[in-house]
């Protein structure tokens, strides 16, 4: 397949999924015998986004999401690759269990999917998973959804990941602080008598794990950073030269506990934190401490999320809203430049997780086309995801994904 993709800033030729030519500017008149010519005159072309934290729910929970619907949502959001979290059934804790997921990916995924392997068997935190057996087929290791409570277990996992030259991606949650909590410790919780999750629940494990990185030399990535002090721990570790990185999510950058409502679409783990935490996270993405924005896309059924803050499961969807929310509230408000946002959503996750980088000849034609002038209201009923729970429902935003190409083929066009 020989295609031409033309946008306002770049024109690229692709053949058999690879980029064969890159031309500055919009040039739909380029000579050649093309199978398809795609024209986006008032848009920009960029390398496809990568989301390193996505729950596709299959195998195990297809009522919440499937690989087909989740990757369709990713394509609508401009993502050409996602990393799928392991809280599945079966948990991918050995090659046999992992294959259940990878076979579905081969059949149903419309974007590239890189699975995580579990750190422990069944994500139970007691026995190490067969990390070596899975090492060639997983992007990294995580027990996301659960924190590794044992220091010794985490150290053993880091030593094995170090030996395999893989990343440990940690859901940092010290269960000693939980006590049934589900929102931030704040005035809203006090007034409405909600149980809380204090900041230390997160940062205490970040602190412990950084100490273990110092001992083991393991590459370490912190999932969904929500507190300013967690970011400060990472800042100090990076200054020390330790191989650490971290991600935060759009909702932690544009919302705080002052925005809470009695609605399941405001319940996620970790919870929305204070305004001071939100501002600290903004500082952290600007100064390079936190290098990745991931969505933590975590769909549930409408019935599950209709039970308010106390009764709903943790998790919101984010693949189809991330770029628009971030462009509108960070770029247009002057917190970041567009190139800085694109680094957080594409270049940095590609670099940290060892994926191909750059729009250049020979690379895969994984391309996102952005219309920066498109203004609209976020409507969850339009989502490709089965999940509808988003705190951004009804928000007026600017900036949309006009098209997404994977290996030179259009997998989404608005």
Helices and strands as residue ranges (DSSP letters): E 2-7, E 10-15, E 18-24, E 36-40, E 44-47, E 49-55, H 67-76, E 79-84, H 95-108, E 112-115, G 121-123, H 131-134, H 151-163, E 167-170, G 175-177, E 183-184, H 187-192, E 196-197, H 200-216, E 219-222, H 228-239, E 244-248, H 250-254, G 257-259, G 264-266, H 275-286, E 292-293, E 297-298, G 304-306, H 308-311, H 322-326, I 327-331, H 338-342, I 343-347, H 348-352, E 367-377, G 380-382, E 396-406, E 409-413
